[in-house]
Amino acid sequence: MVAVPLRTVTAPQSDVVGDFSKEFDPAAPPPFSLGDIRAAIPKHCWEKNVWRSISYVVRDIAVVLGLAAGAAYLNNWLVWPLYWAAQGTMFWALFVLGHDCGHGSFSNNKKLNHVFGHILHSSILVPYHGWRISHRTHHQNHGHVENDESWHPMTEKLYKDADIFTRFGRFQLPWVMFAYPLYLATRSPGKTGSHFHPDSSLFVPSERNDVITSTVCWSAMLALLAAMTAAVGPVWMFKLYVVPYLINIVWLDAVTYMHHHGHEVKVPWYRGKEWNYIRGGLSTIDRDYGLFNNIHHDIGTHVVHHLFPQIPHYHLIEATKAIKPILGKYYRDPETSGPVPIHLFKVLSKSLKEDQFVADDGDVVFYQSDPGLK
């Protein structure tokens, strides 16, 4: 296989690619197969325990209700910021459990997965089926420049043709951290469609009823929030729900972004014959969130999840340990910094400054930067 010349970020090509090639050569296929990785995972890691999955839902909902009741009872401005941080994190934990329902890793019962998925995702204003389907597209095409769905790169031409709002909103803190609701409504730059509309290009006709069901559930939750606002007043609703919802969005955008970007190594993106499922999955990055790992159900254990999304979240760590000897230099241990993942602020900030677009041509490409955004 002939390596395609790489265009990289503003640092000299040899420097940037050299950093990455200490791990592996992105222009060469890995010396192992998906079957080799699968065979290394203990059989019990594939087993889904429905009662264990439900116990996490009960735990998280109990914490959410307890936090809301405690904050409302104390109603102290010294308490509210702590409540917002904690509750926003718990909303994000609910999202992760709904995400497991969408992958079918919650249980072996498809209907049960969808029931819990609608409850969990609708509660934080996510259209369950609409998102489930687009997220499936993301997993099926991870690492592909044009076909990926989540945080996929803009090409140089698309970037240069984008309006200032798109450039600023996608690459500047803090605005990029609130991109998710806009993504649900309009998708990423260069793509069209909506997660709410059954005739969107995201979906095929057979998925129409599923999308309608999720949009109705989402609308019902919005109506419930409006009724609660009328009952308790907008200030209370802002404190109890709106601020935690926004913090949940920050968590969602930051975590999903950092699983597909890095400043420690430059993540390759593929086109054409150079792309395949395993290479796309290996271009994701595991992250250590310290004390938050257990709270948000080890979503930072991301490489094995991308390769095998059917594995329940409570087996991801064990599965990762099992496949590391197979992956060897193709696996990058996540950087740690103790219980609070302060190092990830540096990862996020630096990547947003350096990762704006990829070349219009080439089958193995890296992000390049726009000096005007530095």
C-alpha positions as CSV (number, residue, x, y, z in Angstrom):
1,M,0.0,0.0,0.0
2,V,1.5,3.4,-1.0
3,A,1.4,6.1,1.6
4,V,-0.3,9.3,0.6
5,P,1.6,12.5,1.2
6,L,0.4,14.1,4.4
7,R,-0.7,17.7,5.0
8,T,-0.6,18.5,8.6
9,V,-0.9,21.4,11.0
10,T,1.2,24.5,10.9
11,A,4.3,22.9,12.5
12,P,6.7,21.2,10.1
13,Q,5.3,17.9,8.8
14,S,8.2,15.9,10.1
15,D,7.6,17.2,13.6
16,V,3.9,16.6,13.8
17,V,3.8,13.2,12.0
18,G,6.9,12.2,14.0
19,D,5.0,12.7,17.2
20,F,2.3,10.4,16.0
21,S,4.5,7.8,14.3
22,K,6.1,7.1,17.6
23,E,2.9,5.2,18.2
24,F,2.2,3.9,14.7
25,D,2.3,4.7,11.1
26,P,-1.2,6.1,10.1
27,A,-0.5,5.4,6.4
28,A,-0.1,1.6,7.1
29,P,-2.8,-0.8,8.1
30,P,-2.5,-2.4,11.6
31,P,-0.9,-5.9,11.7
32,F,-4.0,-7.4,13.5
33,S,-7.6,-7.9,12.6
34,L,-10.9,-6.9,14.3
35,G,-11.3,-10.6,15.0
36,D,-8.0,-10.8,16.8
37,I,-9.1,-7.9,19.1
38,R,-12.5,-9.5,19.7
39,A,-10.9,-12.9,20.6
40,A,-8.9,-11.3,23.4
41,I,-12.0,-10.0,25.2
42,P,-13.3,-12.3,27.9
43,K,-16.7,-13.8,27.1
44,H,-18.4,-12.4,30.1
45,C,-17.6,-8.8,29.0
46,W,-20.2,-9.2,26.3
47,E,-22.9,-10.2,28.8
48,K,-25.6,-7.6,29.5
49,N,-27.2,-7.8,33.0
50,V,-30.5,-5.9,32.8
51,W,-30.8,-5.6,36.6
52,R,-27.4,-4.1,36.9
53,S,-28.1,-1.7,34.1
54,I,-31.4,-0.7,35.7
55,S,-29.6,-0.2,39.1
56,Y,-27.4,2.5,37.5
57,V,-30.6,4.2,36.2
58,V,-32.1,4.1,39.7
59,R,-28.9,5.3,41.3
60,D,-28.6,8.3,38.9
61,I,-32.2,9.3,39.1
62,A,-32.1,9.1,42.9
63,V,-29.1,11.4,43.0
64,V,-30.7,13.8,40.5
65,L,-33.9,14.1,42.6
66,G,-31.9,14.3,45.9
67,L,-29.7,17.1,44.6
68,A,-32.8,19.1,43.4
69,A,-34.6,18.6,46.6
70,G,-31.6,19.6,48.7
71,A,-30.9,22.7,46.7
72,A,-34.5,23.8,46.7
73,Y,-34.7,23.3,50.5
74,L,-31.5,25.2,51.3
75,N,-32.1,27.8,48.6
76,N,-28.8,29.5,49.3
77,W,-26.6,31.3,46.8
78,L,-23.5,29.5,48.3
79,V,-25.2,26.2,47.4
80,W,-26.5,26.9,44.0
81,P,-23.2,26.9,42.1
82,L,-22.3,23.5,43.7
83,Y,-25.7,22.2,42.8
84,W,-25.3,23.3,39.2
85,A,-22.0,21.6,38.8
86,A,-23.2,18.4,40.4
87,Q,-26.5,18.3,38.7
88,G,-25.1,19.1,35.3
89,T,-22.7,16.2,35.7
90,M,-25.6,13.9,36.6
91,F,-27.6,15.0,33.6
92,W,-24.6,14.0,31.5
93,A,-24.5,10.6,33.4
94,L,-28.2,10.1,32.4
95,F,-27.2,10.9,28.8
96,V,-24.5,8.1,28.9
97,L,-27.0,5.6,30.1
98,G,-29.4,6.5,27.3
99,H,-26.5,6.2,24.9
100,D,-26.0,2.6,26.1
101,C,-29.7,2.0,25.4
102,G,-29.2,3.3,21.9
103,H,-26.3,0.9,21.3
104,G,-28.3,-2.1,22.7
105,S,-25.7,-2.6,25.5
106,F,-28.2,-1.8,28.2
107,S,-30.0,-5.2,27.8
108,N,-30.8,-7.8,25.2
109,N,-34.4,-6.6,25.1
110,K,-34.8,-4.1,22.3
111,K,-38.1,-2.7,23.5
112,L,-36.8,-2.3,27.0
113,N,-33.8,-0.4,25.7
114,H,-36.0,2.0,23.8
115,V,-38.3,2.6,26.8
116,F,-35.4,3.4,29.1
117,G,-33.7,5.3,26.3
118,H,-36.7,7.6,25.8
119,I,-37.1,8.2,29.5
120,L,-33.4,9.1,30.0
121,H,-32.8,11.1,26.9
122,S,-36.2,12.9,26.8
123,S,-35.6,14.1,30.4
124,I,-32.6,16.1,29.1
125,L,-34.1,17.1,25.8
126,V,-32.5,14.7,23.5
127,P,-34.6,13.0,20.8
128,Y,-33.7,9.4,21.5
129,H,-34.2,7.7,18.2
130,G,-33.1,10.6,16.1
131,W,-29.8,10.7,18.0
132,R,-29.5,6.9,18.2
133,I,-29.6,6.6,14.5
134,S,-27.1,9.4,13.8
135,H,-24.8,8.1,16.4
136,R,-25.0,4.7,14.8
137,T,-23.8,6.4,11.6
138,H,-20.9,7.9,13.5
139,H,-19.8,4.5,14.8
140,Q,-20.1,2.9,11.4
141,N,-18.0,5.6,9.7
142,H,-15.7,6.8,12.5
143,G,-12.6,8.4,11.3
144,H,-13.9,9.0,7.7
145,V,-13.5,12.6,6.6
146,E,-16.8,12.8,4.7
147,N,-18.9,10.1,6.1
148,D,-18.4,10.4,9.9
149,E,-21.2,12.2,11.8
150,S,-19.8,13.5,15.0
151,W,-17.1,16.2,15.1
152,H,-15.9,15.2,11.7
153,P,-13.4,17.6,10.1
154,M,-14.3,20.4,7.7
155,T,-12.3,20.4,4.5
156,E,-10.2,23.4,3.6
157,K,-12.6,24.6,1.0
158,L,-15.6,24.2,3.2
159,Y,-13.8,26.0,6.0
160,K,-12.8,28.9,3.8
161,D,-16.3,29.2,2.4
162,A,-17.9,29.1,5.9
163,D,-19.3,32.3,7.4
164,I,-17.7,34.0,10.4
165,F,-20.4,32.7,12.7
166,T,-19.6,29.0,11.8
167,R,-15.9,29.5,12.2
168,F,-16.2,31.4,15.5
169,G,-18.9,29.2,16.9
170,R,-17.1,25.9,16.1
171,F,-13.6,26.8,17.2
172,Q,-13.8,29.4,20.0
173,L,-14.4,28.8,23.7
174,P,-16.8,28.9,25.3
175,W,-19.3,29.0,22.3
176,V,-18.2,25.7,20.9
177,M,-19.2,24.0,24.1
178,F,-22.8,24.8,23.5
179,A,-23.0,23.4,20.0
180,Y,-25.0,20.3,20.7
181,P,-28.5,21.7,20.5
182,L,-27.6,23.4,17.2
183,Y,-26.2,20.1,16.0
184,L,-29.5,18.3,16.8
185,A,-31.4,20.9,14.8
186,T,-29.1,21.4,11.8
187,R,-26.2,18.8,12.0
188,S,-22.6,19.7,11.4
189,P,-21.3,22.2,8.9
190,G,-21.4,20.8,5.4
191,K,-24.3,18.4,6.2
192,T,-28.1,19.0,6.2
193,G,-30.9,17.5,8.1
194,S,-32.5,17.5,11.6
195,H,-32.7,14.9,14.3
196,F,-36.3,15.9,14.9
197,H,-37.7,15.6,11.3
198,P,-38.7,12.1,10.0
199,D,-37.9,13.1,6.4
200,S,-34.4,14.3,7.3
201,S,-31.5,12.9,5.2
202,L,-30.3,11.3,8.4
203,F,-33.0,8.6,8.2
204,V,-34.5,6.0,5.9
205,P,-38.2,5.6,5.4
206,S,-38.4,2.6,7.7
207,E,-37.2,4.8,10.6
208,R,-39.9,7.4,10.2
209,N,-42.2,6.2,13.0
210,D,-39.2,5.9,15.4
211,V,-38.2,9.5,14.7
212,I,-41.8,10.7,15.1
213,T,-42.0,8.9,18.5
214,S,-38.9,10.5,19.8
215,T,-39.8,13.9,18.6
216,V,-43.2,13.6,20.3
217,C,-41.5,12.5,23.6
218,W,-39.1,15.4,23.3
219,S,-42.0,17.8,22.8
220,A,-43.9,16.3,25.7
221,M,-40.8,17.0,27.9
222,L,-40.6,20.5,26.7
223,A,-44.3,21.0,27.5
224,L,-43.8,19.5,31.0
225,L,-40.9,22.0,31.6
226,A,-43.2,24.8,30.4
227,A,-45.9,23.7,32.8
228,M,-43.4,23.5,35.7
229,T,-42.1,26.9,34.8
230,A,-45.7,28.3,35.0
231,A,-46.1,26.6,38.4
232,V,-42.9,27.5,40.2
233,G,-41.8,30.5,38.2
234,P,-39.0,31.0,35.6
235,V,-36.3,31.9,38.2
236,W,-36.8,28.5,40.0
237,M,-36.8,26.7,36.7
238,F,-33.7,28.4,35.6
239,K,-31.9,27.4,38.8
240,L,-33.2,23.9,39.0
241,Y,-33.1,22.8,35.4
242,V,-31.8,25.3,32.8
243,V,-28.3,25.8,34.3
244,P,-27.7,22.1,34.9
245,Y,-28.9,21.4,31.4
246,L,-26.3,23.8,30.0
247,I,-23.5,22.3,32.1
248,N,-24.6,18.9,30.8
249,I,-24.2,20.3,27.2
250,V,-20.7,21.4,28.1
251,W,-19.8,17.9,29.3
252,L,-21.3,16.3,26.2
253,D,-19.5,18.6,23.8
254,A,-16.2,18.5,25.6
255,V,-16.1,14.7,26.1
256,T,-17.2,13.8,22.6
257,Y,-14.7,16.4,21.1
258,M,-11.7,15.1,23.0
259,H,-12.3,11.5,22.1
260,H,-11.6,12.5,18.5
261,H,-9.0,15.2,18.9
262,G,-5.8,15.5,20.7
263,H,-2.8,17.8,21.1
264,E,-0.5,15.0,22.4
265,V,-0.8,13.2,19.1
266,K,-2.4,14.2,15.8
267,V,-5.3,12.0,15.0
268,P,-5.4,10.8,11.4
269,W,-8.6,11.0,9.2
270,Y,-9.1,8.7,6.3
271,R,-10.7,8.6,2.8
272,G,-11.3,6.1,0.1
273,K,-9.5,2.8,0.2
274,E,-7.4,3.9,3.2
275,W,-10.4,4.0,5.5
276,N,-11.7,0.9,7.2
277,Y,-13.6,0.2,10.4
278,I,-10.7,-0.8,12.5
279,R,-8.5,2.1,11.5
280,G,-11.2,4.5,12.2
281,G,-11.9,3.0,15.6
282,L,-8.2,3.1,16.5
283,S,-8.1,6.8,15.8
284,T,-10.3,7.5,18.8
285,I,-8.6,8.4,22.1
286,D,-9.2,7.1,25.6
287,R,-9.4,9.8,28.3
288,D,-9.1,9.7,32.1
289,Y,-11.6,11.9,33.9
290,G,-10.4,11.0,37.4
291,L,-13.2,10.9,40.0
292,F,-15.8,11.4,37.2
293,N,-15.0,8.1,35.5
294,N,-17.4,6.1,37.7
295,I,-20.0,9.0,37.7
296,H,-20.3,9.1,34.0
297,H,-20.1,5.3,33.5
298,D,-16.5,5.1,32.2
299,I,-17.3,6.7,28.9
300,G,-13.7,7.8,28.7
301,T,-12.8,4.2,28.0
302,H,-13.5,4.9,24.4
303,V,-11.4,2.9,22.0
304,V,-12.9,-0.5,22.9
305,H,-16.3,1.1,23.0
306,H,-15.9,2.4,19.4
307,L,-14.8,-0.9,18.1
308,F,-17.4,-2.9,20.0
309,P,-20.3,-0.7,21.1
310,Q,-22.3,-3.7,22.2
311,I,-20.1,-4.1,25.4
312,P,-21.9,-2.7,28.5
313,H,-20.2,0.2,30.1
314,Y,-19.4,-1.8,33.3
315,H,-17.1,-4.1,31.3
316,L,-15.3,-1.5,29.3
317,I,-12.3,-1.2,31.6
318,E,-11.7,-5.0,31.8
319,A,-12.1,-5.3,28.0
320,T,-9.6,-2.5,27.4
321,K,-7.0,-4.2,29.7
322,A,-7.6,-7.4,27.7
323,I,-7.0,-5.9,24.3
324,K,-4.0,-3.7,25.1
325,P,-1.5,-6.5,24.5
326,I,-3.0,-7.0,21.0
327,L,-3.0,-3.3,20.2
328,G,0.5,-2.6,21.5
329,K,1.7,0.7,20.2
330,Y,-1.6,1.3,18.5
331,Y,-3.1,2.0,22.0
332,R,-2.3,5.3,23.7
333,D,-2.7,5.2,27.5
334,P,-4.7,8.3,28.6
335,E,-2.9,11.0,30.3
336,T,-3.8,11.3,34.0
337,S,-3.6,14.2,36.5
338,G,-5.2,12.9,39.7
339,P,-8.9,13.0,40.8
340,V,-9.7,16.2,38.9
341,P,-8.9,16.1,35.1
342,I,-7.4,19.6,34.9
343,H,-5.1,18.4,32.1
344,L,-8.0,18.1,29.8
345,F,-8.6,21.9,29.7
346,K,-5.2,22.1,28.0
347,V,-6.1,19.3,25.6
348,L,-9.3,21.0,24.6
349,S,-7.9,24.6,24.3
350,K,-4.9,23.6,22.3
351,S,-6.8,21.4,19.9
352,L,-9.4,24.1,19.2
353,K,-6.5,26.4,18.3
354,E,-4.8,23.9,16.0
355,D,-7.5,21.7,14.5
356,Q,-9.6,23.7,12.0
357,F,-9.7,21.8,8.7
358,V,-8.1,19.0,6.7
359,A,-6.9,19.0,3.1
360,D,-9.4,18.7,0.3
361,D,-7.5,15.8,-1.2
362,G,-5.5,12.9,0.2
363,D,-6.5,9.6,1.7
364,V,-4.7,10.0,5.0
365,V,-4.9,13.6,6.3
366,F,-4.3,15.5,9.5
367,Y,-5.8,18.7,10.9
368,Q,-4.3,22.0,9.8
369,S,-4.7,25.3,11.6
370,D,-5.9,28.7,10.6
371,P,-3.4,31.3,11.9
372,G,-6.2,33.8,12.1
373,L,-7.8,31.9,15.0
374,K,-4.7,31.9,17.2
